[in-house]
Amino acid sequence: MQKLSLIVILLAFIISSCKKEEEDKAVTMLNVSYGSNAQQKMDVYLPAERSTTNTKVMILIHGGAWNSGDKSDFNAYVDSLKRREPTYAIFNINYRLANAPDIFPAQEQDVKAAVEFIYNKRSEYLISDKFVLVGASAGAHLALLQGYKYSTPVKPRAIIDFFGPADLVELYNNPPTQLVPLLLNAVTGATPTTNSSLYTASSPINFVTAQSPPTIILHGGADIIVPPAQSVLLNVKLSVSGVTREYVVYPTEGHGWFGSNLTDSFNKIQAFLAANVN
């Protein structure tokens, strides 16, 4: 009997030691499935010495007009964020692209499913419930929609919005180019006239309340794809609602930027997270 007890204690010690060793290691897992569709995959970057109490979560959502793009588009951002925020767990997700039959709101549903998947993996991944959503262009639209529309299973602590559409009706009716209404029609299968409820339900600005997560908006003043007016409207709505926000404009930049302005963006994001995600 004593021998059996000793074996049990020894096994428990070995298991505990293995788990502690795993906690102390950084882990990378590529193309983790969060759904049955081949596009429903994510890359997972878990930091060393993580815990369910302290390890914050950052979810990246790529752009590409909802119907193109890939999580690999954010690989350079992943590297920068890992250096700047080494204690964060980073999840870089793909979603079904908006091509028939997977037109909108399939992309919204996928982001919601990915968030739920990550949330339910907290104990396994050793991460907390302190989530941050990051998106660029169409991905920023999806991040805003998720963050403002859904508070379960988790309400994000912050949203980082790189030049995302906020009001699809306004974007359709006052486009920077006539290609934009054609795109919106293609990815939704409708216009604001033929399906006003879809456009209303798909516009993040309609879900802003006083309880919405702190949001940092970054936009190029020369953007001819998503007009800066979209971010102006969102900034005003956030301000009127009393939501913590920061609005950063780079007057000469278009739809995305590099170099010193991108460095400045990451500096501002880092400060915003430090102030608002605790």
GIGIZI-V398216 format. One line per field, one symbol per residue. psi: psi as a letter, one per 20 degrees, with the letter a starting at -180 (. if undefined). A space follows every 10 residues. Layout:
psi=???
This chain:
psi=ghgghggggg ghgggggggh hhhiqqppoq lppjaiqhim rqppoprqlr qighorpppp orakkhjarq hhhjhhhggg hhghmiiqpp ooqrrpqmqp jlrpkhgghg gghggggggi jghgilrakn qpppqpdhhh ghgggghhhp iqippqhqpo oolqphohgg hghmqhqihg hgghggiijr rhghmhhghg ijohhijprh jqqpppppqp ikpjgoqhhg hggggggggh ikpprpoppn hiqcmqrabh hhghghghgg hgghhio.
